[in-house]
Amino acid sequence: MLKIDSKTTIIKKFATTKGDTGSPEVQIALLTERIK
């Protein structure tokens, strides 16, 4: 499980627009970080 601060950082880095949490880029980045 990812901590909120690391999840927020990933979302900010890969989001295409403000508040974007559903784009493929964000979802893949979150899954990749979870796997690590």
Buried (B, 14 or more C-beta within 10 A) or exposed (E): EEEEEEBEBBBEEBBEEEEEEEBEEBEEBBEEEEEE
